[in-house]
């Protein structure tokens, strides 16, 4: 087994909501607030708090504009955010035993 270094886990990404935001933006490239909120299935307030933390860390970029006189906020994953996500995943993978990954059992009772 590898040495577990809990200090190497990015605490900012370790939050379920923030990890979901970064993972969603990695695939979506750019998304407005509503799309992010719906994708991560959370409230407006919860989404905005976590988006702000990611913005403050430089993991996402925010662009505000008006569309048909309505404000629209767009979010994009930055290179720093993409690197943080890849490093986070790599660290979790390093904790797995070498060789074959064991068969995963679904946690919600459904077969994959």
N, C-alpha and C positions, 0 to 999 in steps of 0.2 A: 504494500500500500504506500502511496505517496505521502509526503509530509503535508499536513493540512495547515495552510497559512491563512487564517481568517482575516488577517490584515490586508491580504491581497484582493479581497472581494470589494468591488466598488459599491460602497454603501448607497450612493445615489441611485445606481441601477438596481440594487437589491430590492427596492420597493416594487411590489407587484404592479402597481399602476404605472410607475415611471418606466419599468421594463417593457410593459405593454405599449406605451407610447412610442418608445424608441424603436421597438421591433416593428410596430405598424408603420412608422415613418421610413424605416429602412426599405420597406417594400413599396410604399405609396409615393415616396420621394417628396411630394408636396401635398399637403391636405389642409383644408380649412378647419376651424374649431369644431364645427358640428360633426364633420367626418371623423375627427380624432375622438371626440366624446362618444359618438355612437360605436366606434370600433372597440373602444376599451370598456364600454358599458358602465359609465359612471355619471355622476351629476355634473352640472356646469361648474359648481364651486370646487368640487374635488379635482376635476380636470384642470381648471385654471391654476390652482395651487401647484399641482405637480408640473404643469407646463412651465410655470414661472421658475421653479427650481431647476429644471433642465435648461431653460434659457440662461439663468444666472451662471450655471456651470459651463456654458458655451457648447452644450450638447445639441441644442436646436437653435435655429435662427427663426426670427419672427418678422413677418412683413405685413404691415397693415395698409389697407387701401379701401376705397369705396367702390361698390358695384351697384349701379342704379340707385345711387344716393344712400345706400346702406353700407355700414362698415363691415369689412370682411378681414379676418385675421388668418394668415396662411403660415403654416409651420413646415420647416424643412430640417432634416437631420444634417448636422454639420460633419465635416471630416473628423473632428474631435469626437463627436458623438458616435459616429460609425466605428472609429477605432476603439472607443470605450466599450461598445457592444461586442465587438469581435474579441477584445481582451477578456471581457466578462465570460463569454461563452468558452473561450479557450481555457480559462482557469477552471471552470466547472468540469470541462472535459478532462483536464489533467488529474482530477480527483477520481476518475473512473479507473478500474483496474486495466492493465494492458491486455490486449487481445480482444476477443469477441465481447461485444456489449451484450449483457444478459437480456433475455426477452423481457419486454416491458409489459406489465400488467396495467390495464386501464384503471384509473382511480375512480371513475364515475360509473363503473359497472358495465360499460359498453365495450364491445370488441372493436379493435382498430382494423 
